[in-house]
Amino acid sequence: TWLQNEAEAREVRLVFERFLKGLGAMKIAESLKWCTCEPKLIHRVFKNKDGSVRRYDGYEKRSHCAGCSRIRYMLRNPAYAGYFVFASKVIKGSHKPIVSRKVFEKVQARFAARTWAHPGAWTPLPDEP
């Protein structure tokens, strides 16, 4: 049996809620003070279709830090909805879910709707009897 820490469960619910409101992993991690991404100074030159050149000098921030990765992992982990993945099969757990199945499936649908989502990155939950 898993013991649930209510303060951490609140943070998990907040992550799912903010993602469904349209925030990305980096913005959610920043709002929870988990993000340690460092902005990187970049210089880019783009050629337009008409042959003219356009420059971009500025900062680029990438969401590859541990805090941002943690957010993405949380959003894809079925354990928060009361399920386990074992041997590539999703099994209903005996623990109390932190987020509802409905919320979890909405988040997975948002991931699936993205054009850059990795196929097979999400194993769907089994049908309820």
Backbone bond lengths (Angstrom), bond angles and torsions (degrees), N, CA, C in turn:
res aa  C-N    CA-C-N  psi(-1)  N-CA   C-N-CA  omega(-1)  CA-C   N-CA-C  phi
1 T - - - 1.452 - - 1.525 109.05 -
2 W 1.304 115.68 141.48 1.463 120.97 176.37 1.513 109.31 -95.11
3 L 1.319 116.18 139.06 1.460 120.92 172.77 1.524 106.83 -94.55
4 Q 1.307 115.89 137.00 1.460 119.89 -175.17 1.523 109.85 -103.01
5 N 1.322 116.33 124.71 1.455 122.37 174.67 1.531 105.83 -87.80
6 E 1.314 117.23 114.91 1.474 120.73 -172.73 1.528 112.74 -63.71
7 A 1.333 117.90 -33.89 1.476 119.80 178.88 1.532 110.15 -65.51
8 E 1.326 116.58 -42.69 1.464 120.06 178.46 1.526 111.15 -70.79
9 A 1.332 117.04 -35.53 1.469 120.79 177.98 1.529 109.92 -63.30
10 R 1.333 116.80 -37.38 1.477 120.91 177.63 1.530 110.12 -62.50
11 E 1.343 116.26 -41.88 1.473 120.04 178.37 1.519 111.04 -63.32
12 V 1.326 116.87 -40.98 1.466 121.07 179.17 1.525 109.66 -61.92
13 R 1.326 117.45 -46.97 1.481 121.24 178.78 1.525 110.44 -60.48
14 L 1.336 115.79 -38.94 1.465 121.06 179.30 1.527 110.78 -63.36
15 V 1.333 117.35 -40.88 1.466 121.92 178.44 1.527 109.84 -60.53
16 F 1.331 117.25 -48.68 1.468 121.03 -179.89 1.532 110.78 -63.29
17 E 1.321 116.70 -42.48 1.469 121.61 -179.33 1.527 110.97 -62.48
18 R 1.330 116.84 -45.98 1.472 120.48 -178.52 1.526 111.75 -67.49
19 F 1.330 117.13 -35.57 1.461 119.75 177.55 1.528 110.08 -64.29
20 L 1.321 116.62 -41.62 1.467 120.08 179.66 1.529 111.81 -68.97
21 K 1.330 117.20 -21.73 1.469 120.76 175.63 1.522 112.23 -81.62
22 G 1.354 116.51 -5.54 1.461 119.35 175.07 1.517 115.34 110.96
23 L 1.320 119.45 -1.36 1.456 120.93 178.86 1.520 110.05 -77.64
24 G 1.320 116.36 147.32 1.460 121.61 177.05 1.518 110.57 -90.71
25 A 1.326 115.79 175.88 1.464 121.48 -177.05 1.532 111.88 -59.23
26 M 1.328 117.05 -41.82 1.453 119.80 -177.81 1.527 111.45 -65.81
27 K 1.331 117.67 -44.09 1.473 121.17 179.98 1.531 110.85 -64.61
28 I 1.330 116.43 -39.11 1.466 120.07 178.79 1.526 109.48 -66.30
29 A 1.339 117.28 -45.19 1.465 121.35 179.55 1.529 111.02 -62.67
30 E 1.328 117.26 -39.05 1.472 120.37 177.47 1.518 110.79 -64.00
31 S 1.329 117.27 -42.03 1.466 120.40 -177.91 1.528 111.62 -66.78
32 L 1.334 117.14 -26.40 1.469 121.06 178.27 1.530 111.83 -95.99
33 K 1.342 116.40 3.52 1.469 123.28 -179.53 1.536 111.88 62.55
34 W 1.338 117.24 33.77 1.462 122.49 177.16 1.515 111.42 -100.11
35 C 1.324 117.94 -17.06 1.462 122.45 -172.79 1.532 110.98 -78.56
36 T 1.328 115.68 130.62 1.462 121.30 175.90 1.527 110.98 -122.88
37 C 1.330 117.04 19.74 1.468 121.15 179.49 1.524 109.77 -61.55
38 E 1.308 116.01 136.08 1.459 121.63 177.95 1.521 109.49 -101.43
39 P 1.335 117.60 128.59 1.461 118.25 176.45 1.531 109.77 -67.29
40 K 1.320 116.29 142.59 1.465 122.00 -176.71 1.530 107.99 -119.00
41 L 1.326 116.39 129.68 1.459 121.50 178.51 1.521 108.63 -71.99
42 I 1.327 116.49 126.73 1.468 120.27 -178.78 1.521 110.29 -128.24
43 H 1.325 114.67 152.58 1.458 122.76 175.65 1.520 106.14 -129.98
44 R 1.300 116.80 119.25 1.469 120.27 -179.29 1.519 109.73 -128.33
45 V 1.316 114.19 146.95 1.457 121.27 176.41 1.521 107.01 -123.20
46 F 1.326 116.07 126.22 1.463 121.59 -179.44 1.524 108.91 -115.07
47 K 1.314 116.23 140.72 1.461 120.97 173.52 1.516 107.64 -100.31
48 N 1.320 115.88 124.48 1.457 120.93 177.82 1.529 110.13 -79.51
49 K 1.315 117.02 165.80 1.472 121.62 -179.45 1.527 111.97 -60.77
50 D 1.325 116.18 -31.26 1.463 119.37 -179.15 1.532 112.69 -82.12
51 G 1.346 117.07 2.00 1.460 120.75 177.80 1.518 114.07 95.22
52 S 1.329 117.83 -11.97 1.459 119.67 178.85 1.536 110.12 -72.98
53 V 1.312 115.19 160.15 1.463 121.10 -176.69 1.524 109.33 -111.13
54 R 1.330 114.31 138.81 1.466 120.48 178.63 1.522 107.34 -126.04
55 R 1.333 116.36 135.27 1.467 121.38 -179.97 1.523 110.00 -108.42
56 Y 1.322 114.66 148.36 1.462 120.37 172.24 1.524 107.50 -131.55
57 D 1.314 115.95 118.51 1.462 122.36 175.05 1.522 106.02 -119.86
58 G 1.300 116.56 121.92 1.453 119.12 -179.58 1.511 111.35 179.43
59 Y 1.301 114.27 -163.21 1.454 120.16 -178.59 1.514 110.49 -106.85
60 E 1.306 114.16 141.75 1.454 120.51 177.39 1.525 106.38 -120.49
61 K 1.316 116.63 132.55 1.457 120.03 179.51 1.516 107.44 -118.02
62 R 1.311 117.48 123.55 1.461 121.38 -178.71 1.511 109.87 -108.02
63 S 1.310 116.13 145.05 1.462 120.12 -178.09 1.525 110.62 -96.49
64 H 1.324 115.03 72.14 1.457 120.11 179.36 1.522 111.63 -121.12
65 C 1.307 118.63 12.60 1.459 120.07 -179.45 1.531 110.01 -81.63
66 A 1.312 115.91 171.12 1.467 121.05 -178.04 1.531 111.50 -63.04
67 G 1.328 117.74 -36.29 1.466 120.95 -179.94 1.522 112.27 -64.82
68 C 1.330 116.44 -42.99 1.476 120.87 179.37 1.527 110.54 -68.86
69 S 1.326 116.55 -39.94 1.466 120.64 177.88 1.523 110.55 -64.41
70 R 1.325 115.68 -37.48 1.475 120.66 178.23 1.521 111.02 -60.59
71 I 1.336 116.59 -41.27 1.465 121.20 179.11 1.528 109.81 -62.67
72 R 1.337 117.17 -48.65 1.470 120.26 -179.60 1.521 111.59 -61.67
73 Y 1.337 116.99 -38.83 1.463 121.11 178.49 1.535 110.23 -64.27
74 M 1.328 116.27 -44.10 1.477 120.55 179.83 1.524 111.15 -60.10
75 L 1.322 116.27 -43.17 1.461 120.51 -176.40 1.528 112.44 -67.65
76 R 1.314 117.74 -23.06 1.470 121.53 -178.83 1.528 113.29 -101.58
77 N 1.322 118.00 -7.74 1.467 121.68 -174.00 1.533 111.14 -84.94
78 P 1.356 118.25 114.18 1.467 120.48 -178.15 1.523 114.04 -70.56
79 A 1.331 117.96 -8.99 1.468 120.60 178.14 1.534 110.56 -61.43
80 Y 1.330 116.95 -31.94 1.466 120.19 179.60 1.526 112.11 -69.47
81 A 1.330 116.97 -18.33 1.471 121.54 177.81 1.529 111.37 -101.77
82 G 1.336 117.23 7.62 1.458 120.59 176.57 1.515 115.03 93.40
83 Y 1.338 118.03 21.32 1.468 122.38 -178.16 1.522 110.08 -127.28
84 F 1.321 115.85 159.59 1.457 123.38 173.79 1.514 109.32 -122.27
85 V 1.336 116.44 153.71 1.459 120.79 170.86 1.523 105.62 -109.65
86 F 1.329 115.70 120.99 1.456 121.78 178.70 1.522 108.54 -135.80
87 A 1.322 116.37 124.12 1.468 122.03 -178.80 1.525 111.08 52.78
88 S 1.325 116.43 45.70 1.468 124.70 179.32 1.530 113.85 63.14
89 K 1.317 117.08 16.49 1.469 121.06 176.25 1.522 108.74 -118.13
90 V 1.320 115.82 142.06 1.460 120.67 177.97 1.526 108.20 -93.29
91 I 1.322 114.88 126.46 1.459 121.48 -176.37 1.521 108.98 -122.75
92 K 1.318 116.64 138.05 1.470 121.55 177.44 1.518 108.35 -67.08
93 G 1.319 116.88 127.10 1.461 121.87 -179.86 1.521 111.48 -87.69
94 S 1.316 115.56 168.40 1.467 120.03 178.22 1.533 110.98 -94.45
95 H 1.315 116.78 -1.13 1.464 120.54 -178.55 1.534 111.16 -86.44
96 K 1.315 114.45 159.59 1.471 121.36 180.00 1.531 109.20 -76.12
97 P 1.338 117.92 126.65 1.474 119.38 179.48 1.536 111.45 -69.84
98 I 1.321 115.16 147.08 1.468 120.78 177.56 1.524 110.13 -86.76
99 V 1.332 116.61 -38.92 1.467 121.20 175.73 1.528 107.99 -117.39
100 S 1.299 115.83 153.35 1.464 119.45 -179.27 1.531 110.44 -72.12
101 R 1.292 115.45 158.64 1.462 121.53 177.73 1.536 109.82 -60.04
102 K 1.332 115.62 -39.43 1.473 121.25 -179.15 1.534 110.78 -60.62
103 V 1.324 116.67 -46.28 1.469 121.18 179.79 1.523 109.65 -64.64
104 F 1.323 117.17 -44.89 1.463 121.55 -179.98 1.527 110.73 -59.57
105 E 1.318 117.10 -43.93 1.465 120.09 -179.34 1.528 112.03 -69.16
106 K 1.335 117.89 -32.10 1.471 120.67 175.12 1.528 110.19 -63.46
107 V 1.340 116.31 -41.81 1.464 120.96 178.94 1.532 109.73 -63.76
108 Q 1.333 117.34 -43.34 1.464 120.63 179.64 1.526 110.75 -64.40
109 A 1.325 117.00 -36.01 1.466 120.81 177.64 1.532 110.43 -65.20
110 R 1.341 117.37 -36.95 1.471 120.52 177.29 1.521 110.56 -65.97
111 F 1.340 116.73 -40.45 1.463 119.93 176.28 1.521 110.20 -62.92
112 A 1.324 117.50 -44.69 1.466 122.18 -177.74 1.528 111.39 -64.22
113 A 1.339 117.46 -29.76 1.459 121.44 -178.47 1.532 112.14 -75.68
114 R 1.315 117.15 -17.29 1.466 119.98 179.83 1.518 110.08 -71.23
115 T 1.313 116.36 142.77 1.464 120.47 -178.01 1.525 111.75 -74.14
116 W 1.340 117.69 -23.41 1.456 119.78 -177.92 1.530 112.70 -100.34
117 A 1.332 117.76 8.50 1.468 120.71 179.44 1.525 109.92 -64.30
118 H 1.309 116.01 141.14 1.463 120.89 -179.68 1.518 110.05 -80.89
119 P 1.322 118.34 124.23 1.461 119.62 178.22 1.524 109.80 -65.17
120 G 1.310 115.30 139.81 1.460 120.06 179.81 1.514 113.72 82.05
121 A 1.341 118.02 1.75 1.456 120.49 -179.76 1.528 111.56 -76.07
122 W 1.299 116.75 -12.42 1.461 120.39 -178.12 1.515 109.21 -130.00
123 T 1.334 116.66 131.40 1.450 122.53 175.88 1.523 107.04 -101.08
124 P 1.330 119.62 119.48 1.463 120.30 -176.81 1.524 112.55 -64.67
125 L 1.325 115.40 151.41 1.460 121.11 178.03 1.528 109.93 -70.39
126 P 1.327 118.23 148.99 1.464 119.75 178.57 1.513 111.28 -69.86
127 D 1.314 116.40 157.28 1.465 120.91 178.16 1.521 110.08 -66.64
128 E 1.325 115.53 141.69 1.464 121.17 177.39 1.525 109.30 -76.01
129 P 1.350 117.86 137.94 1.485 118.70 179.17 1.502 112.20 -71.33
